[in-house]
């Protein structure tokens, strides 16, 4: 099965619609900061024939599949193995210092979810790994083994917004005294048994715990914070950025940065707007857009998406203003 068969891109047409106006000129450069299996990059290359697309991914397997899929575009697709907060480094690969369009499709790729051996899913039994780049860093099993109860509680509350974080952390510590928790099925069982049966929530009780561990393993929120600053600084004036997030923690960060850029920062005691305080972003969406019922029916992974987009209209302010 090739990459196109394994991956259904979320809000594909809307992403292209938002980015295409900035990619009309010869020599235009777009960055797909989370290229995954290349679905969004392929659509941009097809529909924006003047543009070069830089595809960034830290997962070497995904990057190899995307590169094979996009081989027909020749030098117009440039694969870069890196984290998506390193946009200037990626731009340097094509001799550019700014981008006309940037897309960030956050979360776990289809390939990572579908590959049960990667340990991202509570639905399939596997070793608990959860690293997007399996060549480096701690696994989720390492965190479960080495973190004390309070550290586990913090991870579950901060990254999973888990109401029963203390109960789950206590259950993990109790279970690992008996034997290490190294498989997804074992962890999911621990979580399900720890949460009171009268809980009022939809979906599997283990979902938030798996999300929290994945975010911790891959340092996702720190990367996103850095990536948003880098993306806005790397955009040309008139350039556009589209970000798709899949849980409230990500969307909150995106909303904050976009609102900051779209707001007049002139101090209240000054009588007039100073150029350095002028807004440098214009919102292209009203709040966060969601997938419609038709797309969700065709692609369940679109259910939780929140899409925000903005256009850069001026120079970014000094970061101390943030």
Backbone as CSV, one residue per row, in Angstrom:
resi,resn,N_x,N_y,N_z,CA_x,CA_y,CA_z,C_x,C_y,C_z
1,UNK,0.848,-1.196,0.000,0.000,0.000,0.000,0.884,1.247,0.000
2,UNK,0.663,2.172,-0.955,1.508,3.356,-1.009,0.954,4.456,-0.122
3,UNK,1.678,5.597,-0.076,1.320,6.664,0.852,-0.056,7.220,0.572
4,UNK,-0.418,7.347,-0.691,-1.721,7.918,-1.040,-2.866,7.054,-0.542
5,UNK,-2.659,5.736,-0.535,-3.702,4.827,-0.079,-3.813,4.801,1.444
6,UNK,-2.732,5.144,2.130,-2.690,5.042,3.582,-3.115,6.320,4.291
7,UNK,-3.331,7.397,3.548,-3.491,8.698,4.189,-4.615,9.483,3.554
8,UNK,-5.577,9.924,4.361,-6.643,10.809,3.901,-6.417,12.159,4.566
9,UNK,-5.932,13.161,3.834,-5.614,14.456,4.453,-6.871,15.145,4.986
10,UNK,-6.735,15.797,6.122,-7.837,16.518,6.750,-7.970,17.912,6.134
11,UNK,-9.190,18.320,5.808,-9.525,19.646,5.276,-8.572,20.057,4.139
12,UNK,-8.371,19.125,3.230,-7.412,19.323,2.152,-7.756,20.538,1.288
13,UNK,-8.980,20.591,0.771,-9.351,21.683,-0.130,-9.303,23.032,0.568
14,UNK,-9.715,23.067,1.814,-9.700,24.338,2.555,-8.274,24.824,2.778
15,UNK,-7.352,23.927,3.083,-5.951,24.319,3.260,-5.395,24.931,1.983
16,UNK,-5.646,24.284,0.851,-5.157,24.804,-0.428,-5.815,26.142,-0.747
17,UNK,-7.123,26.244,-0.515,-7.841,27.489,-0.772,-7.239,28.657,0.007
18,UNK,-6.870,28.408,1.249,-6.317,29.472,2.084,-4.888,29.834,1.708
19,UNK,-4.093,28.855,1.301,-2.681,29.096,1.022,-2.409,29.543,-0.413
20,UNK,-3.223,29.097,-1.358,-2.948,29.324,-2.782,-2.761,30.792,-3.172
21,UNK,-3.542,31.746,-2.618,-3.345,33.144,-3.025,-1.935,33.682,-2.760
22,UNK,-1.221,33.086,-1.826,0.136,33.524,-1.523,1.192,32.774,-2.328
23,UNK,0.754,31.816,-3.160,1.700,30.946,-3.869,1.538,31.055,-5.380
24,UNK,1.139,32.223,-5.857,0.858,32.396,-7.284,2.081,32.825,-8.091
25,UNK,3.058,33.427,-7.447,4.183,34.010,-8.179,5.301,32.995,-8.420
26,UNK,6.038,33.136,-9.524,7.189,32.257,-9.761,8.171,32.337,-8.595
27,UNK,8.686,31.197,-8.188,9.637,31.167,-7.086,9.000,31.148,-5.714
28,UNK,7.668,31.044,-5.637,6.997,30.974,-4.337,7.477,29.746,-3.555
29,UNK,7.565,29.914,-2.249,8.031,28.830,-1.377,6.987,28.558,-0.303
30,UNK,6.574,27.300,-0.200,5.671,26.866,0.866,6.397,25.856,1.737
31,UNK,6.051,25.860,3.010,6.578,24.865,3.943,5.426,24.051,4.494
32,UNK,5.499,22.740,4.326,4.608,21.827,5.033,5.418,21.311,6.209
33,UNK,5.202,21.917,7.369,6.059,21.642,8.524,5.840,20.291,9.154
34,UNK,4.759,19.629,8.783,4.450,18.291,9.303,3.981,17.455,8.117
35,UNK,4.886,17.145,7.201,4.503,16.627,5.891,3.853,15.251,5.953
36,UNK,4.187,14.454,6.973,3.563,13.137,7.100,3.727,12.315,5.835
37,UNK,2.624,11.836,5.280,2.677,11.030,4.063,2.482,11.858,2.796
38,UNK,2.460,13.176,2.931,2.546,14.038,1.757,1.253,14.435,1.086
39,UNK,0.106,14.193,1.709,-1.162,14.496,1.061,-1.380,15.979,0.816
40,UNK,-1.160,16.802,1.833,-1.331,18.243,1.651,-0.266,18.805,0.710
41,UNK,0.963,18.328,0.852,2.045,18.807,-0.021,1.736,18.493,-1.480
42,UNK,1.206,17.309,-1.743,0.864,16.925,-3.106,-0.190,17.865,-3.694
43,UNK,-1.208,18.190,-2.910,-2.257,19.084,-3.397,-1.707,20.476,-3.680
44,UNK,-0.821,20.970,-2.836,-0.224,22.291,-3.065,0.631,22.293,-4.329
45,UNK,1.398,21.236,-4.525,2.249,21.152,-5.716,1.412,21.041,-6.985
46,UNK,0.310,20.311,-6.909,-0.579,20.160,-8.064,-1.263,21.473,-8.428
47,UNK,-1.768,22.159,-7.422,-2.637,23.305,-7.674,-1.913,24.648,-7.640
48,UNK,-0.669,24.647,-7.235,0.141,25.877,-7.208,1.427,25.608,-7.985
49,UNK,1.355,25.569,-9.315,2.483,25.118,-10.132,3.710,26.007,-10.080
50,UNK,3.572,27.209,-9.544,4.725,28.110,-9.430,5.525,27.863,-8.153
51,UNK,4.988,27.047,-7.251,5.550,26.939,-5.907,6.474,25.744,-5.736
52,UNK,7.462,25.930,-4.892,8.276,24.853,-4.339,7.775,24.572,-2.931
53,UNK,7.673,23.301,-2.580,7.202,22.922,-1.249,8.324,22.213,-0.498
54,UNK,8.644,22.745,0.667,9.585,22.091,1.577,8.769,21.248,2.549
55,UNK,9.058,19.958,2.600,8.325,19.062,3.492,9.190,18.634,4.653
56,UNK,8.787,19.000,5.859,9.564,18.693,7.062,8.874,17.568,7.836
57,UNK,9.663,16.617,8.298,9.141,15.599,9.218,10.309,14.999,9.988
58,UNK,10.076,14.726,11.266,11.140,14.108,12.062,11.146,12.586,11.936
59,UNK,10.061,12.041,11.382,9.927,10.590,11.232,10.541,10.181,9.897
60,UNK,11.664,9.467,9.903,12.326,9.125,8.639,11.491,8.220,7.747
61,UNK,10.673,7.353,8.330,9.834,6.462,7.525,8.765,7.251,6.780
62,UNK,8.106,8.177,7.475,7.097,9.010,6.825,7.728,9.866,5.739
63,UNK,8.889,10.419,6.017,9.543,11.291,5.045,9.928,10.519,3.783
64,UNK,10.380,9.287,3.959,10.735,8.464,2.802,9.511,8.164,1.940
65,UNK,8.380,7.864,2.577,7.155,7.594,1.827,6.653,8.841,1.111
66,UNK,6.715,9.991,1.785,6.293,11.236,1.148,7.185,11.571,-0.039
67,UNK,8.486,11.364,0.112,9.427,11.665,-0.974,9.144,10.792,-2.184
68,UNK,8.860,9.519,-1.953,8.520,8.619,-3.058,7.223,9.050,-3.727
69,UNK,6.248,9.409,-2.925,4.954,9.828,-3.456,5.077,11.076,-4.329
70,UNK,5.971,11.984,-3.952,6.075,13.281,-4.624,7.239,13.352,-5.609
71,UNK,7.782,12.204,-5.945,8.935,12.155,-6.844,8.638,12.810,-8.191
72,UNK,7.396,12.726,-8.656,7.046,13.263,-9.975,7.183,14.784,-10.062
73,UNK,7.282,15.450,-8.907,7.415,16.904,-8.920,8.877,17.357,-8.982
74,UNK,9.789,16.405,-8.991,11.206,16.732,-9.115,11.689,17.657,-8.022
75,UNK,12.439,18.685,-8.412,13.064,19.582,-7.444,12.069,20.523,-6.772
76,UNK,10.803,20.496,-7.194,9.807,21.359,-6.558,9.423,20.849,-5.166
77,UNK,9.742,19.598,-4.861,9.537,19.101,-3.502,10.893,18.850,-2.865
78,UNK,11.098,19.442,-1.696,12.370,19.320,-0.980,12.099,18.702,0.393
79,UNK,12.463,17.426,0.597,12.244,16.796,1.901,13.333,17.195,2.895
80,UNK,12.927,17.444,4.127,13.879,17.824,5.174,13.543,17.041,6.435
81,UNK,14.485,16.256,6.915,14.274,15.540,8.176,14.676,16.461,9.325
82,UNK,13.688,16.930,10.051,13.930,17.882,11.139,12.636,18.036,11.920
83,UNK,12.680,18.806,12.988,11.468,19.176,13.701,10.922,20.470,13.113
84,UNK,9.613,20.658,13.221,8.981,21.757,12.494,9.191,23.127,13.133
85,UNK,9.924,23.187,14.231,10.279,24.494,14.787,11.534,25.063,14.139
86,UNK,12.177,24.290,13.278,13.426,24.727,12.648,13.179,25.214,11.215
87,UNK,12.274,26.160,11.058,11.914,26.628,9.722,13.055,27.361,9.016
88,UNK,13.811,28.247,9.680,14.924,28.897,8.968,15.938,27.897,8.416
89,UNK,16.174,26.832,9.161,17.122,25.812,8.700,16.588,25.106,7.455
90,UNK,15.271,24.872,7.434,14.664,24.246,6.256,14.685,25.191,5.063
91,UNK,14.389,26.463,5.280,14.401,27.437,4.189,15.788,27.559,3.564
92,UNK,16.802,27.428,4.381,18.173,27.527,3.864,18.471,26.445,2.828
93,UNK,17.736,25.329,2.878,17.954,24.240,1.921,17.607,24.657,0.496
94,UNK,16.753,25.675,0.356,16.404,26.160,-0.988,16.926,27.578,-1.202
95,UNK,17.840,28.022,-0.344,18.435,29.338,-0.488,17.479,30.472,-0.200
96,UNK,16.481,30.238,0.647,15.502,31.272,0.971,15.596,31.636,2.445
97,UNK,15.149,32.846,2.776,15.101,33.239,4.176,13.679,33.538,4.639
98,UNK,12.700,33.319,3.751,11.302,33.508,4.135,10.430,32.603,3.287
99,UNK,9.197,32.399,3.765,8.238,31.534,3.073,6.974,32.318,2.749
100,UNK,6.328,31.939,1.657,5.073,32.574,1.262,3.861,31.866,1.852
101,UNK,4.010,30.603,2.184,2.929,29.843,2.795,3.487,28.809,3.746
102,UNK,2.820,28.636,4.884,3.248,27.648,5.877,2.027,26.877,6.356
103,UNK,2.136,25.555,6.340,1.081,24.676,6.834,1.634,23.825,7.965
104,UNK,0.904,23.807,9.082,1.238,22.932,10.199,0.023,22.084,10.517
105,UNK,0.111,20.802,10.223,-0.947,19.835,10.522,-0.457,19.019,11.707
106,UNK,-0.892,19.383,12.890,-0.304,18.875,14.120,-0.824,17.480,14.471
107,UNK,-0.253,16.918,15.530,-0.726,15.617,15.998,0.042,14.458,15.395
108,UNK,-0.561,13.293,15.482,0.071,12.057,15.026,-0.380,11.765,13.607
109,UNK,0.553,11.359,12.761,0.204,11.064,11.374,-0.543,9.747,11.267
110,UNK,-1.213,9.578,10.135,-1.948,8.334,9.888,-1.031,7.124,9.995
111,UNK,0.160,7.233,9.454,1.077,6.101,9.458,1.455,5.714,10.880
112,UNK,1.690,6.712,11.734,2.087,6.411,13.097,0.953,5.753,13.878
113,UNK,-0.268,6.227,13.665,-1.416,5.621,14.342,-1.640,4.201,13.845
114,UNK,-1.565,4.025,12.531,-1.888,2.724,11.933,-0.814,1.673,12.186
115,UNK,0.412,2.105,12.453,1.496,1.163,12.725,1.450,0.806,14.207
116,UNK,0.832,-0.317,14.520,0.624,-0.681,15.922,1.938,-0.836,16.682
117,UNK,3.011,-1.140,15.972,4.298,-1.346,16.632,4.860,-0.062,17.232
118,UNK,4.338,1.102,16.806,4.851,2.368,17.324,4.306,2.689,18.713
119,UNK,3.234,2.005,19.122,2.732,2.169,20.480,1.971,3.446,20.753
120,UNK,1.406,4.079,19.708,0.642,5.307,19.907,-0.801,5.039,20.325
121,UNK,-1.314,3.880,19.991,-2.746,3.631,20.130,-3.062,2.662,21.257
122,UNK,-4.122,2.969,21.995,-4.596,2.059,23.041,-5.463,0.955,22.458
123,UNK,-5.714,1.006,21.156,-6.577,0.000,20.529,-5.808,-1.255,20.107
124,UNK,-4.480,-1.136,19.967,-3.669,-2.274,19.521,-2.554,-2.523,20.520
125,UNK,-2.339,-3.777,20.873,-1.304,-4.107,21.842,0.078,-4.035,21.191
126,UNK,0.975,-3.294,21.822,2.348,-3.140,21.326,3.201,-2.592,22.458
127,UNK,4.498,-2.571,22.250,5.375,-1.906,23.216,5.060,-0.416,23.239
128,UNK,5.105,0.191,24.421,4.760,1.610,24.560,5.978,2.450,24.197
129,UNK,6.024,2.900,22.959,7.134,3.713,22.486,6.704,5.177,22.363
130,UNK,5.897,5.482,21.357,5.296,6.799,21.114,6.274,7.863,20.605
131,UNK,7.501,7.504,20.292,8.429,8.493,19.725,8.125,8.689,18.242
132,UNK,8.029,9.943,17.817,7.872,10.217,16.394,9.172,9.960,15.649
133,UNK,10.296,10.172,16.304,11.599,9.795,15.755,12.144,8.687,16.649
134,UNK,12.096,7.456,16.167,12.449,6.310,17.008,13.950,6.148,17.206
135,UNK,14.736,7.061,16.648,16.194,6.942,16.793,16.728,7.696,18.005
136,UNK,15.854,8.418,18.714,16.364,9.251,19.794,15.300,9.479,20.848
137,UNK,15.749,9.782,22.079,14.839,10.207,23.129,14.250,9.085,23.957
138,UNK,13.540,9.495,25.029,12.886,8.555,25.924,11.601,8.028,25.304
139,UNK,11.267,6.786,25.621,9.981,6.228,25.212,8.951,6.496,26.311
140,UNK,7.675,6.261,25.985,6.640,6.375,27.004,6.855,5.354,28.117
141,UNK,7.355,4.180,27.766,7.645,3.167,28.792,8.714,3.664,29.760
142,UNK,9.703,4.400,29.251,10.735,4.976,30.120,10.118,5.947,31.122
143,UNK,9.206,6.786,30.641,8.559,7.763,31.518,7.721,7.053,32.574
144,UNK,6.981,6.034,32.185,6.169,5.283,33.137,7.033,4.575,34.182
145,UNK,8.220,4.182,33.791,9.122,3.470,34.714,9.818,4.415,35.687
146,UNK,10.243,5.582,35.202,11.158,6.431,35.973,10.506,7.623,36.670
147,UNK,9.317,8.020,36.266,8.679,9.194,36.877,8.046,8.817,38.211
148,UNK,8.174,9.720,39.191,7.482,9.454,40.447,6.009,9.838,40.316
149,UNK,5.256,9.585,41.373,3.810,9.794,41.289,3.455,11.233,40.948
150,UNK,4.106,12.191,41.599,3.785,13.598,41.350,4.129,14.010,39.916
151,UNK,5.229,13.498,39.396,5.593,13.796,38.000,4.546,13.238,37.036
152,UNK,4.071,12.036,37.313,3.031,11.446,36.465,1.740,12.248,36.541
153,UNK,1.389,12.689,37.736,0.185,13.502,37.885,0.312,14.773,37.047
154,UNK,1.459,15.414,37.104,1.658,16.662,36.343,1.518,16.418,34.845
155,UNK,2.138,15.360,34.348,2.048,15.033,32.921,0.603,14.801,32.503
156,UNK,-0.123,14.019,33.297,-1.507,13.682,32.949,-2.427,14.897,33.012
157,UNK,-2.212,15.769,33.996,-3.038,16.971,34.112,-2.675,18.010,33.065
158,UNK,-1.367,18.242,32.883,-0.909,19.310,31.999,-1.130,18.977,30.533
159,UNK,-0.847,17.739,30.153,-0.882,17.359,28.742,-2.128,16.549,28.348
160,UNK,-2.810,16.001,29.334,-4.007,15.223,29.020,-5.281,15.827,29.578
161,UNK,-5.134,16.881,30.392,-6.288,17.492,31.063,-7.153,16.413,31.714
162,UNK,-6.446,15.490,32.363,-7.087,14.310,32.941,-7.575,14.603,34.357
163,UNK,-8.889,14.496,34.530,-9.519,14.757,35.826,-9.059,13.765,36.890
164,UNK,-8.792,12.536,36.481,-8.427,11.482,37.432,-6.919,11.203,37.412
165,UNK,-6.135,12.249,37.221,-4.681,12.081,37.107,-4.074,11.408,38.338
166,UNK,-4.497,11.817,39.522,-3.913,11.244,40.744,-4.246,9.764,40.862
167,UNK,-5.466,9.394,40.591,-5.845,7.985,40.676,-5.067,7.139,39.676
168,UNK,-4.905,7.667,38.464,-4.175,6.913,37.436,-2.706,6.791,37.806
169,UNK,-2.099,7.883,38.274,-0.682,7.849,38.658,-0.460,6.848,39.794
170,UNK,-1.345,6.852,40.765,-1.223,5.890,41.865,-1.319,4.454,41.359
171,UNK,-2.233,4.231,40.428,-2.399,2.886,39.871,-1.164,2.456,39.085
172,UNK,-0.567,3.389,38.348,0.654,3.073,37.594,1.780,2.692,38.552
173,UNK,1.962,3.474,39.614,3.038,3.198,40.575,2.814,1.844,41.250
174,UNK,1.571,1.551,41.598,1.264,0.259,42.217,1.545,-0.900,41.270
175,UNK,1.107,-0.766,40.016,1.294,-1.847,39.055,2.776,-2.079,38.747
176,UNK,3.547,-1.009,38.608,4.949,-1.212,38.214,5.789,-1.828,39.332
177,UNK,5.295,-1.773,40.563,5.994,-2.496,41.633,5.888,-3.995,41.421
178,UNK,4.825,-4.406,40.768,4.615,-5.827,40.489,5.347,-6.257,39.227
179,UNK,5.239,-5.420,38.179,5.941,-5.679,36.917,5.954,-4.398,36.093
180,UNK,6.959,-4.218,35.244,7.036,-3.001,34.437,5.843,-2.889,33.484
181,UNK,5.414,-1.668,33.252,4.346,-1.415,32.274,5.031,-1.071,30.955
182,UNK,5.063,-2.035,30.059,5.810,-1.848,28.808,4.943,-2.036,27.567
183,UNK,3.679,-2.402,27.757,2.813,-2.635,26.600,1.543,-1.791,26.707
184,UNK,1.031,-1.400,25.554,-0.127,-0.510,25.510,-1.351,-1.135,26.163
185,UNK,-1.547,-2.430,25.954,-2.721,-3.097,26.532,-2.681,-3.069,28.047
186,UNK,-1.490,-3.251,28.613,-1.333,-3.239,30.067,-1.639,-1.843,30.610
187,UNK,-1.103,-0.798,29.956,-1.355,0.571,30.406,-2.839,0.916,30.302
188,UNK,-3.447,0.581,29.184,-4.867,0.886,29.000,-5.711,0.214,30.076
189,UNK,-5.354,-1.010,30.425,-6.095,-1.721,31.473,-5.932,-1.038,32.823
190,UNK,-4.714,-0.623,33.135,-4.458,0.090,34.397,-5.317,1.341,34.484
191,UNK,-5.372,2.106,33.392,-6.147,3.348,33.388,-7.636,3.059,33.539
192,UNK,-8.136,2.119,32.781,-9.572,1.809,32.828,-10.004,1.336,34.212
193,UNK,-9.137,0.587,34.869,-9.478,0.086,36.201,-9.339,1.162,37.271
194,UNK,-8.526,2.184,37.010,-8.277,3.238,38.007,-9.392,4.263,38.058
195,UNK,-10.051,4.492,36.914,-11.070,5.541,36.834,-12.398,5.026,37.371
196,UNK,-13.072,5.805,38.202,-14.363,5.359,38.767,-15.361,4.966,37.677
197,UNK,-16.127,3.931,37.896,-17.057,3.446,36.865,-18.183,4.425,36.554
198,UNK,-18.434,5.394,37.459,-19.522,6.342,37.229,-19.056,7.554,36.401
199,UNK,-17.814,7.505,35.870,-17.282,8.638,35.105,-18.278,9.024,34.010
200,UNK,-18.261,10.288,33.664,-19.163,10.783,32.622,-18.324,11.352,31.494
201,UNK,-17.964,10.506,30.560,-17.131,10.951,29.444,-17.377,10.039,28.246
202,UNK,-17.065,10.559,27.077,-17.211,9.756,25.864,-15.859,9.188,25.468
203,UNK,-15.876,8.099,24.731,-14.641,7.506,24.250,-13.975,6.633,25.303
204,UNK,-12.811,6.111,24.940,-12.088,5.206,25.826,-11.466,5.989,26.982
205,UNK,-11.563,5.493,28.219,-10.970,6.188,29.367,-9.454,6.378,29.250
206,UNK,-8.791,5.545,28.440,-7.333,5.632,28.312,-6.878,6.739,27.349
207,UNK,-7.806,7.340,26.623,-7.442,8.286,25.566,-6.586,9.437,26.079
208,UNK,-6.983,10.068,27.159,-6.262,11.238,27.663,-4.878,10.871,28.180
209,UNK,-4.759,9.694,28.778,-3.447,9.251,29.272,-2.486,9.026,28.116
210,UNK,-2.953,8.386,27.064,-2.097,8.154,25.904,-1.713,9.481,25.245
211,UNK,-2.659,10.412,25.166,-2.341,11.730,24.615,-1.263,12.418,25.444
212,UNK,-1.424,12.389,26.762,-0.476,13.072,27.640,0.933,12.501,27.498
213,UNK,1.032,11.179,27.458,2.350,10.553,27.330,2.979,10.874,25.975
214,UNK,2.177,10.853,24.912,2.696,11.178,23.584,3.240,12.601,23.536
215,UNK,2.504,13.540,24.112,2.957,14.932,24.126,4.248,15.064,24.925
216,UNK,4.327,14.371,26.064,5.532,14.437,26.887,6.732,13.828,26.172
217,UNK,6.536,12.671,25.562,7.634,11.981,24.868,8.218,12.857,23.764
218,UNK,7.353,13.518,23.009,7.801,14.273,21.837,7.940,15.771,22.089
219,UNK,7.717,16.191,23.334,7.852,17.605,23.717,7.041,18.493,22.771
220,UNK,5.827,18.076,22.494,5.042,18.692,21.416,4.669,20.141,21.678
221,UNK,4.300,20.485,22.896,3.847,21.847,23.141,4.998,22.842,23.125
222,UNK,6.160,22.434,23.616,7.335,23.305,23.523,7.718,23.536,22.071
223,UNK,7.691,22.458,21.282,7.990,22.586,19.857,6.980,23.495,19.166
224,UNK,5.704,23.343,19.505,4.681,24.161,18.865,4.860,25.630,19.212
225,UNK,5.139,25.935,20.464,5.360,27.323,20.874,6.486,27.950,20.054
226,UNK,7.601,27.235,19.948,8.736,27.735,19.166,8.393,27.823,17.692
227,UNK,7.657,26.818,17.193,7.316,26.773,15.772,6.395,27.916,15.379
228,UNK,5.460,28.294,16.229,4.556,29.392,15.905,5.306,30.711,15.797
229,UNK,6.212,30.958,16.725,7.037,32.162,16.648,7.871,32.140,15.375
230,UNK,8.502,30.995,15.098,9.342,30.864,13.911,8.529,31.023,12.633
231,UNK,7.327,30.457,12.606,6.489,30.532,11.405,6.104,31.974,11.104
232,UNK,5.671,32.706,12.109,5.244,34.085,11.883,6.423,34.969,11.493
233,UNK,7.588,34.713,12.081,8.783,35.476,11.704,9.275,35.122,10.307
234,UNK,9.023,33.882,9.872,9.541,33.409,8.583,8.630,33.748,7.416
235,UNK,7.404,34.179,7.689,6.478,34.518,6.608,6.846,35.843,5.953
236,UNK,6.732,35.896,4.638,6.826,37.169,3.946,5.571,37.988,4.252
237,UNK,5.672,39.305,4.097,4.469,40.128,4.172,3.573,39.737,2.992
238,UNK,2.341,39.421,3.283,1.434,38.851,2.284,1.412,37.348,2.314
239,UNK,2.315,36.735,3.089,2.337,35.282,3.236,1.247,34.806,4.177
240,UNK,0.920,33.527,4.076,-0.182,32.963,4.852,0.255,31.722,5.619
241,UNK,-0.346,31.553,6.793,-0.069,30.379,7.624,-1.390,29.717,7.997
242,UNK,-1.414,28.392,7.903,-2.567,27.588,8.283,-2.107,26.564,9.315
243,UNK,-2.828,26.481,10.428,-2.491,25.518,11.474,-3.732,24.693,11.795
244,UNK,-3.569,23.371,11.778,-4.641,22.466,12.186,-4.213,21.743,13.456
245,UNK,-4.987,21.937,14.515,-4.709,21.280,15.785,-5.820,20.299,16.104
246,UNK,-5.534,19.400,17.063,-6.462,18.302,17.322,-6.824,18.144,18.792
247,UNK,-6.359,19.034,19.635,-6.832,19.067,21.012,-6.692,20.493,21.540
248,UNK,-7.335,20.757,22.653,-7.477,22.130,23.130,-6.159,22.778,23.504
249,UNK,-5.185,22.004,23.959,-3.905,22.580,24.354,-3.193,23.198,23.151
250,UNK,-3.197,22.476,22.024,-2.601,23.016,20.807,-3.369,24.237,20.319
251,UNK,-4.687,24.100,20.240,-5.499,25.187,19.694,-5.376,26.445,20.538
252,UNK,-5.236,26.296,21.836,-5.083,27.449,22.726,-3.821,28.241,22.385
253,UNK,-2.730,27.530,22.118,-1.477,28.206,21.751,-1.613,28.935,20.417
254,UNK,-2.219,28.266,19.444,-2.397,28.882,18.131,-3.272,30.127,18.246
255,UNK,-4.367,30.006,18.952,-5.280,31.144,19.148,-4.546,32.318,19.790
256,UNK,-3.731,32.044,20.795,-2.993,33.100,21.489,-2.056,33.849,20.540
257,UNK,-1.276,33.111,19.772,-0.293,33.757,18.894,-0.973,34.533,17.766
258,UNK,-2.029,33.978,17.224,-2.737,34.688,16.161,-3.427,35.945,16.705
259,UNK,-4.013,35.852,17.893,-4.670,37.014,18.487,-3.655,38.098,18.836
260,UNK,-2.515,37.678,19.328,-1.451,38.637,19.659,-1.038,39.426,18.424
261,UNK,-0.867,38.712,17.308,-0.420,39.377,16.089,-1.473,40.260,15.449
262,UNK,-2.733,39.977,15.723,-3.824,40.739,15.105,-4.292,41.902,15.969
263,UNK,-3.616,42.143,17.092,-4.049,43.153,18.056,-3.111,44.352,18.046
264,UNK,-3.672,45.537,18.129,-2.907,46.767,18.293,-2.287,46.764,19.693
265,UNK,-0.969,46.882,19.774,-0.276,46.807,21.057,0.139,48.176,21.589
266,UNK,-0.436,49.249,21.065,-0.093,50.584,21.543,-0.473,50.737,23.017
267,UNK,0.448,51.185,23.869,0.094,51.392,25.287,-1.081,52.357,25.437
268,UNK,-1.902,52.110,26.435,-3.114,52.899,26.613,-2.855,54.372,26.879
269,UNK,-1.679,54.694,27.425,-1.410,56.092,27.763,-0.871,56.889,26.583
270,UNK,-0.719,56.261,25.393,-0.271,56.992,24.212,-1.478,57.407,23.381
271,UNK,-1.438,58.607,22.811,-2.612,59.115,22.100,-2.820,58.531,20.707
272,UNK,-1.770,57.949,20.118,-1.910,57.460,18.745,-1.120,56.173,18.553
273,UNK,-1.461,55.472,17.484,-0.814,54.198,17.162,0.623,54.415,16.731
274,UNK,1.531,53.645,17.330,2.924,53.652,16.885,3.118,52.544,15.861
275,UNK,3.921,52.791,14.816,4.109,51.758,13.776,4.576,50.430,14.339
276,UNK,5.445,50.475,15.335,5.978,49.229,15.888,4.945,48.446,16.692
277,UNK,3.814,49.068,17.011,2.765,48.393,17.763,1.587,47.960,16.891
278,UNK,1.673,48.224,15.592,0.567,47.906,14.692,0.378,46.395,14.573
279,UNK,-0.838,45.936,14.325,-1.048,44.503,14.075,-0.205,44.022,12.895
280,UNK,0.306,42.818,13.003,1.086,42.254,11.900,0.420,41.020,11.293
281,UNK,-0.764,40.663,11.797,-1.526,39.548,11.243,-2.956,39.980,10.956
282,UNK,-3.531,39.339,9.942,-4.955,39.475,9.660,-5.562,38.084,9.666
283,UNK,-6.562,37.882,10.499,-7.203,36.561,10.581,-7.909,36.240,9.269
284,UNK,-7.749,35.011,8.802,-8.421,34.536,7.591,-9.593,33.620,7.905
285,UNK,-9.734,33.254,9.160,-10.861,32.415,9.595,-11.532,33.104,10.782
286,UNK,-12.818,32.881,10.926,-13.530,33.378,12.100,-13.444,32.324,13.190
287,UNK,-12.519,32.525,14.103,-12.286,31.507,15.116,-11.662,30.269,14.492
288,UNK,-11.962,29.126,15.089,-11.413,27.853,14.610,-12.462,27.127,13.778
289,UNK,-12.107,26.768,12.558,-13.024,26.033,11.687,-12.928,24.532,11.979
290,UNK,-14.060,23.852,11.900,-14.114,22.413,12.105,-14.493,21.715,10.799
291,UNK,-14.276,20.425,10.775,-14.692,19.636,9.614,-16.203,19.480,9.626
292,UNK,-16.801,19.470,8.436,-18.247,19.275,8.379,-18.591,17.791,8.551
293,UNK,-19.874,17.519,8.706,-20.318,16.153,8.992,-19.965,15.191,7.862
294,UNK,-19.959,15.692,6.631,-19.632,14.834,5.492,-18.179,14.372,5.553
295,UNK,-17.281,15.290,5.880,-15.868,14.905,5.968,-15.630,13.973,7.151
296,UNK,-16.262,14.249,8.272,-16.090,13.387,9.450,-16.573,11.970,9.152
297,UNK,-17.679,11.860,8.393,-18.184,10.536,8.038,-17.201,9.784,7.153
298,UNK,-16.498,10.508,6.298,-15.532,9.887,5.388,-14.172,9.672,6.032
299,UNK,-13.840,10.485,7.045,-12.513,10.430,7.654,-12.655,10.764,9.135
300,UNK,-12.704,9.757,9.985,-12.965,9.966,11.412,-11.893,10.823,12.075
301,UNK,-10.697,10.877,11.498,-9.626,11.668,12.104,-9.854,13.169,11.971
302,UNK,-10.840,13.552,11.175,-11.181,14.971,11.043,-12.104,15.445,12.162
303,UNK,-12.582,14.529,12.973,-13.609,14.868,13.963,-13.160,15.974,14.908
304,UNK,-11.908,15.939,15.357,-11.464,16.885,16.388,-10.648,18.055,15.838
305,UNK,-10.534,18.177,14.524,-9.664,19.206,13.961,-10.202,20.606,14.251
306,UNK,-9.276,21.529,14.502,-9.563,22.950,14.635,-8.570,23.689,13.735
307,UNK,-9.079,24.364,12.715,-8.219,25.030,11.731,-8.276,26.535,11.937
308,UNK,-7.111,27.151,12.029,-6.984,28.605,12.085,-5.982,29.053,11.027
309,UNK,-6.218,30.219,10.443,-5.336,30.727,9.390,-5.193,32.235,9.524
310,UNK,-4.039,32.741,9.122,-3.785,34.175,9.198,-2.844,34.584,8.066
311,UNK,-2.898,35.867,7.730,-2.008,36.463,6.731,-1.121,37.487,7.418
312,UNK,0.147,37.477,7.070,1.052,38.485,7.637,0.893,39.779,6.849
313,UNK,0.621,40.880,7.543,0.378,42.167,6.898,1.425,43.220,7.240
314,UNK,2.386,42.856,8.097,3.415,43.807,8.466,4.515,43.124,9.245
315,UNK,5.519,43.883,9.694,6.624,43.278,10.443,6.173,42.808,11.809
316,UNK,6.700,41.679,12.241,6.362,41.176,13.570,7.001,42.075,14.624
317,UNK,6.334,42.133,15.762,6.856,42.957,16.859,7.952,42.216,17.584
318,UNK,8.769,42.969,18.317,9.815,42.358,19.144,9.158,41.419,20.140
319,UNK,9.794,40.278,20.367,9.170,39.230,21.155,8.944,39.617,22.617
320,UNK,9.613,40.657,23.121,9.338,41.061,24.490,7.921,41.546,24.657
321,UNK,7.295,41.923,23.526,5.908,42.389,23.577,4.938,41.260,23.849
322,UNK,5.365,40.009,23.629,4.487,38.855,23.846,4.332,38.569,25.318
